[in-house]
């Protein structure tokens, strides 16, 4: 019985063909390593104007959604504040926004004041110029001992 060499030859030809096919696939892609630049995508979103609200409607919306609780650490001029967290010692009201300045008075715990100026940051502290609600006493106080008071 003689063995035929045809399957062996067909296997060799198929192997060589697959080898050349793999080489063609590998080298047919462009070399992007040398000339590669980052690509940015710019997406432009067109401006879509919204309907304007009249001042009367805005006043109504603002009045209906008025905040009734104080946000801790949020202060602004014209805001009412209460002296707090002094442990009953009170808060020194200074002539200038510095610790070394003269003390005008000591505001008692829970006394009400109005912010009239500020803030000023000095000596790593936030200072507000405040005025007593029940008198004309005006001076500078550190924010750490003030709490927003919404009326």
Secondary structure as the mmCIF struct_conf table of DSSP 4:
data_model
#
loop_
_struct_conf.conf_type_id
_struct_conf.id
_struct_conf.beg_label_comp_id
_struct_conf.beg_label_asym_id
_struct_conf.beg_label_seq_id
_struct_conf.end_label_comp_id
_struct_conf.end_label_asym_id
_struct_conf.end_label_seq_id
HELX_LH_PP_P HELX_LH_PP_P1 UNK A 2 UNK A 4
BEND BEND1 UNK A 5 UNK A 5
HELX_RH_AL_P HELX_RH_AL_P1 UNK A 6 UNK A 28
BEND BEND2 UNK A 29 UNK A 29
BEND BEND3 UNK A 33 UNK A 35
HELX_LH_PP_P HELX_LH_PP_P2 UNK A 44 UNK A 47
HELX_RH_AL_P HELX_RH_AL_P2 UNK A 55 UNK A 64
TURN_TY1_P TURN_TY1_P1 UNK A 65 UNK A 65
BEND BEND4 UNK A 69 UNK A 69
HELX_LH_PP_P HELX_LH_PP_P3 UNK A 70 UNK A 71
TURN_TY1_P TURN_TY1_P2 UNK A 72 UNK A 73
TURN_TY1_P TURN_TY1_P3 UNK A 77 UNK A 78
STRN STRN1 UNK A 80 UNK A 83
BEND BEND5 UNK A 85 UNK A 86
TURN_TY1_P TURN_TY1_P4 UNK A 87 UNK A 88
BEND BEND6 UNK A 89 UNK A 89
STRN STRN2 UNK A 91 UNK A 94
BEND BEND7 UNK A 95 UNK A 98
TURN_TY1_P TURN_TY1_P5 UNK A 99 UNK A 100
BEND BEND8 UNK A 101 UNK A 101
HELX_LH_PP_P HELX_LH_PP_P4 UNK A 102 UNK A 102
STRN STRN3 UNK A 103 UNK A 107
HELX_LH_PP_P HELX_LH_PP_P5 UNK A 108 UNK A 108
TURN_TY1_P TURN_TY1_P6 UNK A 109 UNK A 110
STRN STRN4 UNK A 112 UNK A 122
TURN_TY1_P TURN_TY1_P7 UNK A 123 UNK A 124
STRN STRN5 UNK A 125 UNK A 132
BEND BEND9 UNK A 133 UNK A 135
STRN STRN6 UNK A 138 UNK A 142
HELX_RH_3T_P HELX_RH_3T_P1 UNK A 143 UNK A 145
STRN STRN7 UNK A 146 UNK A 149
#
